[in-house]
Amino acid sequence: MSIILGSQTCGSLTEGASREWLVADGRGGYAMGTVAGLRTRRYHALLVVAGDRPALRNVGLASLDPVLELPSGARVQLGTHEWGPGVVSPAGHAHLERFDLTDGLPRWRWRVGDLVLERELAMVPGQSTLGVVHRVLAGGPVRLRLEALCTWRDAHGERFGDGPLATEATADGVVVEGAYRLAGPGWTPGGEWYRGAYLREEEARGLNPREDLWYAGAFVADLSAGEVAEVTAWAGAEPPPPATVIVAAARARAAELTAGAADGTEAQLRLAADAFIVQGPDVVAGYPWFGTWSRDTMISFPGLFLATGRAAQGRELLRRYAATLHDGLLANTADTGQLEYNTVDATLWFVQAVDGYCSATGDYGLGVELLPALETIYAAHLRGTAYDIHVESSDSLLSQGLPGYALTWMDARINGVPVTPRIGKPVEVNALWINALSVLAGLRERAGTDPEPVRAQHAQASEAFRKRYPVPGGWLADVLDPDSDLVRPNQVLAYALPGAPLHGQPVPPAVHPLLTPLGLRTLAPDAPGYRGLHRGDSTSRDQAYHQGTVWPWLIGPYADARRAAGQPIADLLSGLTAHLREYGLGSVSETADGDPPHRATGCPFQAWSVAEVLRVQRALRM
């Protein structure tokens, strides 16, 4: 359960600043940064506080920089900041001899001669509370200063000093902007802006890379070998326990979460999965910028809840989401403050999640309980609902879409124009639809109602699918009416889902070139419109998002399809398990470049990526 990196990685900004760590608080807030200690994103901070929904986040404590004041009079700064491309001061990463991620918690070790200082941190589950422990492991005595650089702003924005940040002194620290508190030993107030902090990843993403940080003051402690200095930061009325207690409790919780894991990889993935499950229960789609999205939640459901022994939480989540149904559609997100209904597939993934829960637990009572909700989905799709989502009477296949909207998971838009609109009958949507008919018929039978009309429709839709989707080249069309014959990974759902029309048949050979070490490309390199790099400003990234970019979550349905056909899957995860040490440490990224070496992109910590890798990893042992 440990990822250990030495000075060759930690001491290099190229290496150490490209590997990120995350500690989540179970509310949607988090602490996040890089191995080298350099803040490279506007989202990097030791205390990011979620509001009344996970997507409403504010950055608070940006950094807590250690400074060693040695008996000789020497002063060694261990923080690391960048003020322009390559303008690094201080450069404390040069003193790092080790970083490790153990029990899902980051730990740094700096060496200055015979003096060794260690830092570890953790958060309190369900609270916006951080504990940071500094311990002198060898050497000393030394005076340790911990300089607090602060802000209070929306996590997606930036703040520039236009007057002092509001602070109020307390007996053991300070309250910042009336929003959060810092507490620790020997607080000494500061009071100035550090202007123009540079964030290299924001520059690379075509966004403003600058912000100002307020030096609020420093905690000061005189330490000898074996002694600690503890700092807590929190938003809320109740004072937290000491930082050492917070860290110890987090390690004990990690042991509980990983009990019974088959190996270190599964243990690491279980800890990664825990970061996405928040109060509700609900699922954060990805850190650092996503909130809760029903499509991501339902695709992630088997891996996050069933593969980790959280079936009881999963049961409550399904009930809660069922209550959001409106006109036969599942709410997609509430990130904007109101429920949005703008997908064609999230609802069908919900049906699959219900079936997956029932099959895994044997608790078909929940399926029968939710049957009325599933019947409303069925009825609405038959009669037609929003965005021209409707079942064609001629073939029982599902059609969808209106100009200007992107309702499938390939939903990137540029200036309101979809990059991959896919209006008509997308292949994975109809695989999900036919699978949902199978689920509905089975639950009707269990509930003692007539399943035959639904079974007849399942048979009609399956026959139409098998007749219409195959193209002369041997793969499945990506969309019908109007037709698109591009080779895309969406078709694997027709072979993967248990009630889908081609379940058990081999995946077409044309799909295999989409496979990479980190998942499946969204378009083959020789296809028109292929973009091999998911880089640059938002327009460049959105153009590539589903036009060649690799998505790790697709390894799940691809593996299911191969298993169903009796084909081996043992070699599918080697690249993804190695990836646990490469980008978002201990986790799996949202995306990667389509071109080799498939550098990771997007969110470093993505729910459905982790969930599907964990689910497949467990399947390898079955």
Stockholm file with secondary structure:
# STOCKHOLM 1.0

chainA/1-622         MSIILGSQTCGSLTEGASREWLVADGRGGYAMGTVAGLRTRRYHALLVVAGDRPALRNVGLASLDPVLELPSGARVQLGTHEWGPGVVSPAGHAHLERFDLTDGLPRWRWRVGDLVLERELAMVPGQSTLGVVHRVLAGGPVRLRLEALCTWRDAHGERFGDGPLATEATADGVVVEGAYRLAGPGWTPGGEWYRGAYLREEEARGLNPREDLWYAGAFVADLSAGEVAEVTAWAGAEPPPPATVIVAAARARAAELTAGAADGTEAQLRLAADAFIVQGPDVVAGYPWFGTWSRDTMISFPGLFLATGRAAQGRELLRRYAATLHDGLLANTADTGQLEYNTVDATLWFVQAVDGYCSATGDYGLGVELLPALETIYAAHLRGTAYDIHVESSDSLLSQGLPGYALTWMDARINGVPVTPRIGKPVEVNALWINALSVLAGLRERAGTDPEPVRAQHAQASEAFRKRYPVPGGWLADVLDPDSDLVRPNQVLAYALPGAPLHGQPVPPAVHPLLTPLGLRTLAPDAPGYRGLHRGDSTSRDQAYHQGTVWPWLIGPYADARRAAGQPIADLLSGLTAHLREYGLGSVSETADGDPPHRATGCPFQAWSVAEVLRVQRALRM
#=GR chainA/1-622 SS CEEEEEHHHHTCHHHHTTCEEEEECSSSCEEEEETTSCCCSTTCEEEEEECSSTTCEEEEEEEEEEEEECTTSCEEECCEEEEETTEEEEEGGGGEEEEEEETTEEEEEEEETTEEEEEEEEECTTSEEEEEEEEEEESCCEEEEEEEEEEEEETTSCCCCSSCCCEEEETTEEEETTTEEEECSSCEEEEEEEEEEECHHHHHTTSCCEEEEEEEEEEEEEECTTCEEEEEEEESSSCCCCHHHHHHHHHHHHHHHHTTCSSHHHHHHHHHHHTTEETTTEECCEETTCCCBHHHHHHHHIIIIITTTCHHHHHHHHHHHHTTCBTTBCCCBCTTSSCBCCCSSHHHHHHHHHHHHHHHHCCHHHHHHTHHHHHHHHHHHHHCBGGGBEECTTTCCEEBCCTTCCCSSCCCEETTEESSCCCBEEHHHHHHHHHHHHHHHHHHHHHTSCCHHHHHHHHHHHHHHHHHSBCTTSSBCSEETTTBCCCCGGGGHHHHSTTSTTTTSCCCGGGGGGEETTEEESSCTTSTTCCCCCCSSHHHHHHHTTTTCEEGGGHHHHHHHHHHTTCCCTTSSHHHHHHTTTSBTTSCCSEECSSTTCCEESCSEEHHHHHHHHHHHHHTTC
#=GC SS_cons         CEEEEEHHHHTCHHHHTTCEEEEECSSSCEEEEETTSCCCSTTCEEEEEECSSTTCEEEEEEEEEEEEECTTSCEEECCEEEEETTEEEEEGGGGEEEEEEETTEEEEEEEETTEEEEEEEEECTTSEEEEEEEEEEESCCEEEEEEEEEEEEETTSCCCCSSCCCEEEETTEEEETTTEEEECSSCEEEEEEEEEEECHHHHHTTSCCEEEEEEEEEEEEEECTTCEEEEEEEESSSCCCCHHHHHHHHHHHHHHHHTTCSSHHHHHHHHHHHTTEETTTEECCEETTCCCBHHHHHHHHIIIIITTTCHHHHHHHHHHHHTTCBTTBCCCBCTTSSCBCCCSSHHHHHHHHHHHHHHHHCCHHHHHHTHHHHHHHHHHHHHCBGGGBEECTTTCCEEBCCTTCCCSSCCCEETTEESSCCCBEEHHHHHHHHHHHHHHHHHHHHHTSCCHHHHHHHHHHHHHHHHHSBCTTSSBCSEETTTBCCCCGGGGHHHHSTTSTTTTSCCCGGGGGGEETTEEESSCTTSTTCCCCCCSSHHHHHHHTTTTCEEGGGHHHHHHHHHHTTCCCTTSSHHHHHHTTTSBTTSCCSEECSSTTCCEESCSEEHHHHHHHHHHHHHTTC
//
